[in-house]
Amino acid sequence: MNILACSDIHGSYEKLDSILTRERHYDIILLAGDLTTNGSPQEVEQALQLFRRHGKPLITVAGNMDPRSLEKTFEAHSAYIHGKGFVLDEVGFFGVSASPFTPMRTPYEIEEKEIETLAEQGWKEVASARWKIFVPHAPPLNTSVDRILMGKHVGSKAVRTFIELHAPHLVVCGHIHEARGMDMIGSTTIVNCGPLGKGYYTVITVDDAVHVELRG
């Protein structure tokens, strides 16, 4: 299975559409949150319909800049895995939308306890999958992929605790634009896809192992 993953699109729909057209050799489109910047249901619907024209399954979570009110639209036009699991060809995808609370009071922020609960719910739904891919919008705390420019770590404690407890094969996240890159927690690979607006995306191949390549 080949997966094209990205995060923090923030309205760069034509750029993502161009990448999807150019890459071509993928089976799944995975969006790890912040499709919009405080967008509307109509905007989300139009964007997801644009991506669905490529004829591939579309798996999504919302980000902290996607208001909670958009969730019904995500559910109607994609496999929305916020607190849920989705299994395809032995690969289980599950995720958590939003971010922990921040001083910026962005549109979709939730308690760490809720992040923990939602991650556990999704995990149970992919328990039978050979490979497990966790998609929280927020990165795990105290990694190279959650550090802002000032050097402070601002990721999710609940995401990190969950990874340490369950060791999913791969975590795909975003949220912290300047922390694009990869890290490890135990045997789990963590990838922050980086902002799509800068042309950043990630190609994931799942065969006898999980392979991750940052592109853009």
C-alpha positions in Angstrom: 0.0 0.0 0.0 1.2 3.5 -0.9 -0.1 6.5 1.1 0.2 10.1 0.3 0.0 12.1 3.5 -0.1 15.8 4.3 -1.1 18.2 6.9 -1.8 21.9 7.5 -3.2 22.6 4.0 -4.8 25.9 5.2 -6.6 26.5 1.9 -3.8 25.4 -0.5 -6.2 23.2 -2.3 -4.9 23.7 -5.9 -1.3 22.9 -4.7 -2.5 19.7 -3.1 -4.5 18.8 -6.2 -1.4 19.4 -8.3 0.7 17.1 -6.0 -2.0 14.4 -6.2 -2.0 14.6 -10.0 1.8 14.5 -10.3 2.5 11.7 -7.8 -0.2 9.3 -9.2 1.3 6.1 -7.6 -0.6 6.0 -4.3 -3.6 4.1 -3.0 -4.7 6.3 -0.1 -4.9 10.1 0.5 -4.3 10.9 4.2 -5.0 14.4 5.5 -3.7 15.0 9.1 -5.7 18.2 9.9 -5.9 21.9 9.3 -7.5 21.6 5.9 -8.9 25.2 6.4 -8.2 28.3 8.4 -11.4 28.7 10.3 -13.2 27.6 7.2 -16.9 26.9 6.3 -18.7 23.6 5.6 -19.0 24.7 2.0 -15.3 25.2 1.7 -14.5 21.8 3.2 -17.1 20.1 0.9 -15.6 21.7 -2.2 -12.0 20.8 -1.2 -12.8 17.2 -0.4 -14.8 16.7 -3.6 -11.8 18.1 -5.5 -9.4 15.5 -3.9 -11.9 12.7 -4.3 -11.9 13.2 -8.1 -8.5 11.3 -8.0 -10.5 8.2 -7.2 -8.6 7.2 -4.0 -9.9 6.6 -0.5 -9.7 9.9 1.5 -8.9 9.6 5.2 -9.1 12.7 7.4 -8.9 14.3 10.8 -9.6 17.9 11.5 -7.0 20.3 12.9 -7.1 23.0 15.5 -7.9 25.6 12.8 -10.9 23.5 11.5 -13.9 24.4 13.7 -15.7 21.6 15.4 -18.8 22.5 13.4 -17.1 21.1 10.3 -17.1 17.6 11.5 -20.3 16.5 9.8 -18.9 17.7 6.5 -15.7 15.8 7.0 -17.8 12.7 7.8 -20.0 13.1 4.7 -17.1 13.4 2.3 -14.3 11.3 3.7 -13.4 8.5 6.1 -13.2 10.8 9.2 -11.2 8.9 11.8 -11.6 11.2 14.8 -12.0 8.7 17.7 -12.7 6.0 15.1 -10.8 3.3 13.2 -10.7 2.3 9.5 -9.0 -0.9 8.2 -8.0 -1.4 4.6 -5.8 -4.2 3.4 -4.4 -5.1 6.8 -3.6 -1.4 7.6 -5.6 0.2 10.4 -5.9 4.0 10.5 -7.2 5.8 13.6 -6.9 9.4 14.7 -7.7 12.4 16.9 -8.7 15.8 15.6 -7.9 19.2 17.2 -5.0 20.1 19.5 -4.5 20.5 23.2 -5.5 23.9 24.6 -3.2 26.7 23.6 -2.7 30.4 24.6 -4.0 31.3 21.1 -7.5 29.9 21.7 -7.8 28.5 18.2 -11.1 27.1 16.9 -10.8 23.4 17.8 -8.9 22.6 21.1 -9.7 19.9 23.5 -8.6 18.5 26.9 -5.7 16.1 27.0 -8.0 13.6 28.7 -10.3 13.7 25.7 -7.4 13.1 23.4 -6.5 10.0 25.4 -10.1 8.7 25.3 -10.5 9.2 21.6 -7.2 7.6 20.8 -8.2 4.5 22.8 -11.5 4.3 21.0 -9.9 4.3 17.6 -7.2 1.8 18.7 -9.9 -0.7 19.7 -11.4 -0.5 16.2 -8.1 -1.4 14.5 -7.0 -4.0 16.9 -7.2 -6.8 14.3 -5.0 -4.9 11.7 -1.5 -6.1 11.0 -0.2 -2.5 10.7 -1.5 0.4 12.8 -1.2 4.1 11.8 -2.2 6.7 14.3 -3.2 10.1 13.0 -3.4 12.8 15.7 -3.3 16.4 14.4 -1.0 17.3 17.3 2.4 15.7 17.6 3.6 13.9 20.8 5.3 16.0 23.5 9.0 16.3 23.9 10.1 15.2 20.4 11.9 16.9 17.5 8.5 17.3 15.8 6.7 19.4 18.5 9.3 22.2 19.0 8.4 25.7 18.1 11.0 28.3 16.9 11.7 29.4 20.5 12.7 25.9 21.3 9.8 25.0 23.5 8.0 21.7 23.2 4.3 22.2 22.7 3.0 18.7 21.7 0.4 16.6 23.3 1.2 14.7 26.5 -1.7 12.3 25.9 -0.5 11.5 22.4 3.0 10.7 23.8 1.6 8.5 26.6 -0.6 6.6 24.2 2.3 5.9 21.9 4.5 4.7 24.8 1.6 2.4 25.9 0.5 0.9 22.6 3.5 1.4 20.2 1.6 1.9 16.9 3.8 1.3 13.9 3.5 4.9 12.6 2.2 8.3 13.8 1.4 10.9 11.2 0.8 14.4 12.5 1.3 18.1 11.8 0.2 21.2 13.7 3.7 22.6 14.4 4.7 24.0 11.0 8.4 24.6 11.8 8.9 21.1 13.3 8.6 19.2 10.0 10.6 16.0 10.2 10.8 12.6 11.8 11.5 11.1 15.2 11.1 7.9 17.2 9.4 6.9 20.4 10.5 3.4 21.2 9.7 1.4 18.0 7.2 3.9 16.7 8.1 6.2 13.9 6.7 9.8 14.1 6.4 12.0 11.1 5.3 15.7 11.1 4.4 16.2 7.5 5.0 20.0 7.6 2.7 22.6 6.0 1.4 21.7 2.6 1.4 25.4 1.6 5.2 25.1 1.4 5.0 22.1 -0.9 5.7 19.6 1.9 4.1 16.1 2.0 5.0 12.5 2.9 4.9 9.3 1.0 4.4 6.1 3.1 4.8 2.6 1.8 3.5 -0.4 3.8 4.7 -3.8 2.6 6.8 -6.1 4.9 7.6 -2.9 6.9 6.5 0.7 7.0 8.7 3.1 5.0 8.4 6.9 5.2 9.8 9.5 2.9 9.5 13.3 3.3 9.0 15.1 0.0 8.7 18.7 -1.2 
